[in-house]
């Protein structure tokens, strides 16, 4: 076995996917306004997962400026599906809706203004994929709703599981036999932060 590449962070940073002018604009906006975004690597991963899963009904918890929603909505456009994304901040929700319109993806996504946990408690539709990116302490509270809403074999993707506030969620999903999960601690160029964890879990 050969050795790992020199300066792996620099090496993998140069391999981050190109995302186009609109997403690059949102990345600059995020840097300027300190808006946490998933960045090009995790965004592309979300797109790939949604495509491989052939997800037609996708639920996103936490929208912010709509950076990740653009990747998920693009997958929905190709899968013949639709994204519902929940955002607590009305100004951010409006910004996300505007960005979806600019990307000509508004027909494949709906931004809902409201508290994610409250909205989840009222939802009944079966979904194929959930992307969770709300307050990390709320992850463990959202988990039962995700299990209820996801179809058997549906995919849960949880961002920022390297945060201390995600600890209860991490332990809950790792020990719950109803989920098959893998938590990955990774270097993620452009992500907030760049060293963080992502949890991928299949609902049993």
Order of alpha helices (4+ residues) and beta strands (2+ residues): alpha-alpha-alpha-beta-alpha-beta-alpha-beta-alpha-beta-alpha-beta-alpha-beta-beta
